[in-house]
């Protein structure tokens, strides 16, 4: 079994485990972790490091810039015969990333979840249902994982090391109390599920 096949086979059980943990976190650890994080000052590395990654990848300049570049690269590989061998892998990245970004864009406002700091300012009651909350699922986790994970499926030697980026981004959002635990794991579950669906669809198409 190739490394790509091993990564793909692990996706569905991983998505299920992340979804189950997310549901559990919402009713158990989200609130106490957020309250604790509010009492400590995180090292500047977390915020500054993520800001540096955001600038380096173009996310700071326009939130859709990385998406446009990824989709454009996939279309270019499909159109140019010398690059066509990479078209399937780039297509997987483009499909997962675009689906994740669009889902986050439309779903987050409807769920109305506040960030931990906003939640505490409202009295620390329920964490869902506020009109202007956009915390769930985590945008940073979804953004970076939806690039690195499909890359890990298409080209494991390239993508697997890059998983450190979404891991760092997720840890940064937790350390700075910008997200609840379930915001991060919920986004991860979404991306892993999308990657599994897209990988199977492209394999059948082949």
N, C-alpha and C positions, 0 to 999 in steps of 0.2 A: 504494500500500500504506500502510495506516494505521500510526502509531507502535506501536500495540498488536500488529499483525500482525508488524511487524519484530522486536519483542522476542520474540514467540512463536516465530518461525522460528529465532531464534538459540539457543533453549533446548537443543535436542537435541545439536547439535555442541558446545555449551559443556559440557553434562553429560558427554559422552564424553571431552572433553579434560581435564576436572577428574578424572574417574575414572582416566584413564591417568596423569596427573601424580601422583595419590595413590599409586598402585601403585609408581611410580618413586621417589617420595619416601621410602616406607617402607624401601626397600633401599639408598638412597643418602644423602639429606641429613638425614633425621630425627635420627639420632644425633649427627652432628657439629654441627648447628645447636643441638641441646639442650645439648650439652657447652659450646659457646661461650656460649650465653645464661646458663648457670650461673655463668660467670666475671664477669659484668658486673651492675651494679645499674641496673635500668630506672628512668627518670624516674617520679615519683609520678603524673604525668598519666595514664599508662596505666591503673593500678589505680583511681585516684580517679575518673577520667572514666567508666570502665565501671560503677563502683559507683553513680555519680550516675544514669546511664541506667537501671540496674536498678531503682533506687528510683523514678524518675520513671515507669517503665512498670508498676510493681507487681510485678515479678519477685522483688524482695527479700522482699515480704510473703508471697507464696504463688506457687510456680512455675507453678501452673495458672491464676492469675488472668487474665493476658492472654489465654490460650486461651479461658477462659469468656466473657470480654468479646467476643472476636471471633466466637465461635460464636453467642453471644446476639444480637449485632448482625445477623448473617446471617439468623437465624431471624426476628428482628423485621422486617427488610426484606422477607422473604418473606411475612410475615403481614399487613403494612400496605400497602394499595394505593398511598398516596402515596410510599412508599419502595421500591416494587417495581422501579423502574428500576435501583436500586443492588444488587438482590438477587444478580444473577449475579456481579458483581465481588466483593461481600462473600462470596458462596458460594465463589468460587475461593480467596480468602484463608483462609477457614475450613477448607476441605478440605486445602489444602497445609499449613497450620500444624498442624492436629490430626494429620494423618498423620505429619508430621515429629516432633512431640512424642512420639506414641505409639511410633513406631519407635525413637527415641533411648532412650526409657524402657525398652523391652524388649530392645534389641539391645546397648546398651553393657555391661551386666553380663555378658552371655554372651561377649563378645569379651575381656573381662578385661584391657584395656590400662591400664598405669600411666601417670600423668602423668610428665613428664620428671624432676621432682624425686624422685618415688617410684622411678622407674626407676634413677636414679643411686644412690639410697640402697640399692637391692638389688644394686648392683655393676655396673650398666650393661651387662647382657647382652641377651637378647632383649627386645623391647618389647611383645610380646603374650603372653597366656596366663596371667597372674597372676590368682589367684582373685578379688581384690576391686578390680581396676582398672576404672575407668569413664570412661576418657579418650577413647575413639574411638567414634563421631565427636564433634566438639566440640558441646556443648550450647548454648553461647552463639551460635556461628555459626549452628547450625540454627534456634535460636529466632528470632533477629532477621532472618535472611535469609528465613525462611518467612513473614514478614509483609511485608517490603519488596518481595521479588521478585514475588509474585502481585499486589501493588498496582501494580507497574511494568507488568505485563501488562494489568491492567484499566484503570488510569488512569496512563499513562506520566508525565504532567506531575507527578503527585503521588508516584508510587512511585520513579521513577528518582533524584530527589534524596535520597530516604530510604535508598537503598542505602549511603550514607555510614555509617549506623548499624551494619549488620553488618560493613562493612569495618573500622570502628574497633574493634568488639568482637573481631573475629578478630585484628587487629594487636595488641590489648591482651593477648590470651591467649598470643600468640607472644612478645611482648616481656617478659612476666612469667614465661615458661617454664612456663606452666600447661598448654600443649598442644604436641605435636609438629606440624610443618608438615602432615603428612598427616591429622591429626585435623581441622584446619580445612578443608582442601581436600576431604576425604572428606565432611564435613557439607555443604559447598557443592554437591558433585556430587549428593548425595541430594536436596537441596531443589530444585535445578534440574530433576532428573528428575521429581520429584513435580509440579512446576509445569507441566512440559510435558504430562504425562499428564492432569492435572486440566483444563488449558486445552483440550486436544483433546476430552476427554469432555464438557465443558460446551458446546463449540461444536457437537458432534454433536447434543447434546440440544436445542439451540436450533433 
